[in-house]
Structures are given as structure tokens and as C-alpha cells.
Amino acid sequence: GVLCWAAIRFVIAESESTQTLAFGVPIWVVELCIPVGLALVAARLACGTRPRAAALGGTAAGLALVALVGFGDLAPPGFFLLALLALVVATVAGTPLFVTIGGLALLLFWSQGTPAPAVVVETYRLVSSPSLPAIPLFTLAGFFLARGGAARRLVELFTAAFGWAPGGVAIAAALACAFFTTFTGASGVTILALGGLLLPALVDSGHGERFSLGLVTASGSLGLLLFPSLPVILYAVVAEVDILQMFAGAALPGLLVIASVALLGLRHGQRHAATRTPFSAARLRSALWQAKWELGLPALVLVGFLSGLCTFVECAALAAAWALVVEVFVHRDLPLRAGAGDAVVASASLVGAVLIILGVALGLTSFLIDAEVPAAAIAWTEAHLESRLAFLLALNVILLLVGCLMDTYSAIAVFAPLLAPVGVAFGVDPIHLGVIFLVNLELGFLTPPIGMNLFISSMRFAKPLGEVLRSIVPFFVARVAVVLLVTYLPWLTTVVAGWVAPP
């Protein structure tokens, strides 16, 4: 409610501007979507939450509204601690993450006498980024593929290509998951979409239920670093680095992460005599032919972007259109009204959740930057960490904790602007720092206590969380090794990134 009020004040201030968009529409008319959207979210939360959480959240909102109406932008004495306590209690009771982050940003700005619209200004800055429309479009392409029959065709292709090797089905599972995650952004969609297909196939091939469960869980975030992964785009936007250089720098580390899981599958297949199928060129040709449209999607995007024929956003739109046509009209695995419509709704829900968290997280980051927190962090690290290697080790520990406690998108929005200047102070290449950031967050999906993939896998396969935790141990150790390699061997990032000149 308070964020909505702040957005209304922002729109009123913007209404004095003479700036117009297409067909002469004033810009403030489009900006109305911010207060309207926040008002609808507030109403939905008020009507749909549990009574206890609603009461606590209402108390916190009531305190904030009283402060706004009675005191304007200057909080009364003692209000900060009282409202902060109410926000903490409401968070424990189940208040959504964006409310916690946005509420904290509002409280901090109020404590300094800064107008509440300062938080909303950052939300507007985010959504007006020219690269941002690529996120919902690539996500939509991923949902079209996930809801269609692409998973079945890709698994058949990779099995035909690697089924002859020990652990060939495990390798195929890892590659199929990586392909999907590049479009869905490691949001858990990969486990939900492919889990029912991959887990029985792995068990039937002789890999054992525990190993198979761990592989599918660990593979849910494979592909996070590869083109056109959404977290890479977001990091580039937030940290203000070149998107193409970021993808180039993340290519080798991304392949190394996939290789670590595939090698574990190969080793397990050798030890347990997993089922192997003789290589058949005819089967491989048939599988390639069946999956040619899905395989053409990343190639189409890359060619369109690198040739200069399409901007990055236009490539994303082309990817979504391609996936829709392939799944609905070519393969006819996805009904247009029910299947494609459901995919649009699910995609919009995911992207909406991501954007509202990002918007308020950038508001919090704005306060931290105004308060010169990055400068203080640089001074502290230079005083207490004597070397670049010590800084990198501390960075790994911090990011691992962040990765298991926060979702990828809010972690990027809050911490990337704070850590980037500290990395520069220690001579860390900005692209290398970004890859370290992302590979640690990728590991966070598997890190207790609240690694997201652990809970999604437990829910999807109806397994106790403890069983899921035991199953991912070898994969977790392998991923830690990859994180250390990427951190302390910067050439894994810079050798490819150096081939791409920034615009």
C-alpha cells in the first residue's frame, strides 16, 4: 500500500513533464501501470493471505500509512524501530520477499527524510532499461518448449548421441537440463518440466534412485551461464557491463559446470554397469531430424544477434515466436488455446515476481549507494584483507551464503552494485567478477538450508528433504571444485571475453 502511494506521487510529479511516447501519448499515462499494479498486488495479498499473516502485515502497513499521512516523508522518533520490528515479524509469518525488501528500503529512506517515491524511481529505471524486454520474451520461449514435446525429443537426441558410453543416459539428462535452463533461467521449471521424464529413465538404466535423484536436482541449474540465460542478462544490466562480453566470459565456466555433472554420471555408470545402448547412426540421424527445430532456436538467436540483423530484444522476440510456431503448429504438441495460453500465464507470473523483487531491491541498493556503503565496504576490505586471493575467498563465502538465502534475481539486484566497485579496487576484471558472482549463485541452488532446487525436487518427487540432501552430496562437492577453479583461474573467463570487443 505504501509503495502504491509512493508510485502515485511519482506519477503526479511526472505528469508535469511534456515527454510523450508513440502517437503522442504522455509518458505519465504509461507510468500509471506502476501504482495500479501495486494496488492490485496489495488487494490480492490482503484477500488471499492467512489471517495471522494478514493481521501482522496489516499492522506493519498501518504503521507505515499513519506515518505517511501524519508525518509525510519524515518519520517520527522511535517509528523506525517499531516499524522495523513489525516488518520482521510479518516476514517470519510469511510476508512475500518483495514486501520485506521494499519495506526496508522505505524505512531507510524515511529515516533520512528522503521522499518515499525514491524507491519507485528505481523500479521505473529498471523497467525502462532497453535490454529488459528480453527477459520475459526468452522466458516465454522456455515455457513454450517446456509445455510442448521438446523435452522428449531432446532427451532422445542426447541419448542417441551418448547412450553408448558408460552413464550415457546421465550425460543425456545433464545436457537436456542445460538446454532448458538457458531459457528458463534456473527458476525450477527445468526440474518440474523434465523431472518426470528423466528420473525414471535414469533409474531404468541402472543408475540407482539416490544418484538419479541427485543428478536431476543438481541439473536443474545447469546452463545458467550459457546464452541466452536470464541471470546473465540481468547481471549485465544491473552491473552495467556489456551483455555479449558477459556471455562470452561465462561460456567456458558454464561448459565446465555441465562437464562436472556429466563426468559424475560417466563415473557412476562405469562403477555400476549402467545400461548402454549400441551407437546407431540411423537413430542419431532420426533424433536430429526430430529435434532440428528446437536445436535451431539458439542458433537462430546467435546468428541474428552476431550478424547485426537483430537487436538483443528482437532476438528474444524471434525466439518466443519460433518456439510458439514449432510447438503449436509444427509438432502440434501444444494446444494453442489451453497449452500456449497456460504457458503465457505461467511465464508472466514468473517474470512479474522477478521484476517486482528487482524493482524494490534496486530501491534498497539506491539507499545503500547514497549512504556510501560500497565505499565503506572497499575501505573495510582493504584494511582487513591483504591480498586479492583473500578477497576472492571471502567473496566466495559471502556469495554462497547469499545464494542459498536469496533468489538469484534479488541477489543480483542487491549485491551486484555493491560488490562490483570492491572487485575493481582489488583489480578483479568486471566480467570475471560477474562470472564468479553467477557461478556461486548457481551453487546456492543446491546449498542447505534453503537452496531452491532442494525444495522443488523434494516436492516434485515426493521425497523427504533429508533424502534429497544426501543425494546431491557428490554433485555439490563437484560444483564447489568448479567454483574454486573459476575463481582462481581468471583466464577461464577472460580468454573468451577478450575476443569480444565492447561497443
Salt bridges, closest charged atoms under 4 A:
ASP73 OD2 - ARG9 NH2 2.97
GLU122 OE1 - ARG125 NE 2.91
GLU156 OE2 - ARG283 NE 2.88
GLU209 OE2 - LYS463 NZ 2.42
GLU294 OE2 - ARG153 NH2 2.80
GLU294 OE2 - HIS331 NE2 3.73
GLU327 OE1 - ARG153 NH2 3.08
ASP333 OD2 - ARG152 NH2 3.88
ASP333 OD2 - ARG153 NH1 2.60
GLU442 OE2 - ARG479 NH2 3.74
